[in-house]
Amino acid sequence: SRIEIYACGRRDIQAGSIDRRVLATLEFLAASGLKPTVTSLYCGHSRLTTSGNVSEHSVGSAFDIAKVNGVPILDHQGEGSITDIAIQRLLTLQGTMKPHQISSLLTYQGADNTPALPDHADHIHVGFAPEYAPGSPGAKQLGAVLKPSQWVKLIDRLGQIDNPHVATTPS
């Protein structure tokens, strides 16, 4: 309920077509008090970007946000805007969770992943570099590890296991 996603995008998620980093980032935004409206995941996005590059959407590792907390990105970009607040939050992500690209009309000094793009006046694009090329052995292996519903079961089960007592001195 804290994240608005178009129907086709919800089907992408249910089918397991969306990168876990995308899902975790959306949950991170929601847990941070921001309610993103997602308008593009895999479904409904072209394979190529307007610049002619292969879109991160085409492998399920990107999303677009058109609104945050009901405020449209269009006409709300600039210092202190809802767009700025959302991007500042995204810039706190590190390691494997750091987006490869956070595109809008804004750019941030010291950030290597915030290109200002003129065709992003109405949305924030958040993309992750694919971990493996589509169809590669690594991608197949990663996809075969656990399905989305299995992750929930695993996390629940891990929460039920008592931590062992480990001595701090040699026995």
HUKA-V459582 format. One record per pair of residues at least 6 apart in sequence whose C-alpha atoms are under 6 Angstrom apart, sorted by the first residue. I is the first residue (numbers start at 1). GAP is how many residues later the second one is. Records with the same first field share a line. If there is no record, write none. Layout:
BEGIN
I = GAP + GAP
END
This chain:
BEGIN
2 = 28 + 33
3 = 32 + 33
4 = 33 + 34
5 = 33
8 = 35
9 = 32 + 34
17 = 43
18 = 42
19 = 41 + 42
34 = 35
35 = 33 + 34
36 = 31 + 32
37 = 28 + 29 + 30
38 = 26 + 27
39 = 25 + 26
40 = 23 + 24
41 = 16 + 22
42 = 15 + 16 + 18
47 = 7 + 8 + 11
48 = 6 + 7
49 = 6
56 = 6
61 = 66 + 67
62 = 64 + 65
63 = 62 + 63
64 = 60 + 61
65 = 58 + 59
66 = 6 + 7 + 57
67 = 6
73 = 49 + 50
74 = 47 + 48
77 = 6
99 = 28 + 29
100 = 13 + 27 + 28 + 29
101 = 12 + 13 + 25 + 26
102 = 11 + 12 + 23 + 24
103 = 11 + 12 + 13 + 21 + 22
104 = 12 + 13 + 16 + 20
105 = 11 + 12 + 16
106 = 10
107 = 7 + 8 + 9
132 = 6 + 7
END
